[in-house]
């Protein structure tokens, strides 16, 4: 007996939706063969008159949280970034296991908070905040209203390591001639890892010393690097000047007519950069820490924020200031010294106003 082809869900189960007498009947089973068998049985029973027309449940139960998350992801998979889908799948697989198999109709406000409390013991505040944000969107769409407000742990922002201005030249010397020289120097020119992995030779103009940043490459849910035409935001598509002679020379030596500039795994680049940093007594900054180093250097040199934003592809001042702008320790030391000198005893004497000469005495 012919029935629709089962659809495999993210949970691993198979699903068929039958239409019997104008009503929908859902069949779910752990295997494709079993799903077809059950659907054929239900349909044959209905056609033989041994199964009454399905009645609408006046108070149907909502789907399980896991089913709702699966549907939310599946409905948006074609428009979301592969990296975003990958992150959502990870949340579905690893977070809130005590709730995923429960109907949204059966989860009480206290149980939401209990589940959050359990997650807080196994992941960072930021990870939990992101996971809860997904659930709020999922539950709102599936149930028509958001889950109850819960208390989330405080998110502690960890400062990302970066190179101080005086460490940048030694780093450039250390990566010279290594397989990661080009991606390392591209990151020091403000490029993100995803932009480096999407960079094509045709976007590099060695004569004009410019790099056209366009597109991105990110890991999808199958851990495969996927090329995207879109950048992170509109400001990310930009032209970056080649500032270092070392980068210009490295690109000139490796020059090809077309294709990707980098074809290795980005995790390999990260590991090799950190290995070089460790060997040379430098902070293990990885790829993104070099992008932070670019911003720190621009701040140190007094480059206007608007210029730094344009070169780095940031869409607003707040993002750059809050996340990326680091004040170099040498600058802190310099200005702390100036403040200390101002308040020193010798400085007080130097800054004291000169005493006015006595007025000449006047006769009677």
Buried (B, 14 or more C-beta within 10 A) or exposed (E): EEBBEBEEBBBEBBBBEBEBEEEEBEBBBEEBEBBBBBBBBBBEEBEEEEBEEBEEEEEEEBBBBBBBBBBBBEEEBEEBBBBBBBBBBEBBBEBBEEBBEBBBEEBEEEBBBBBBEBBBEEBEBEBBBBBBEBBEEBBEEBBEEEBEEBEBBEEEEEEBBBBBBEBBEEBBEBBEEBEBBBBBBBBBBBBBBBBBBBBBBEBBEBEEBEBBBBBBBBBBBEEEBBBBEEBBEEBBBBBBEBBBEBBBBBBEEEEEEEEBBBEEEBEEBBBBBBEBBEEEEBBBBBBBBBBBBBBBBBBBEEEEBEEBBBBBBBEEEEBBBEEBBBEBEEBEEEEEEEEEEEEEEEEEEEEEEEEEEEEEEEEE
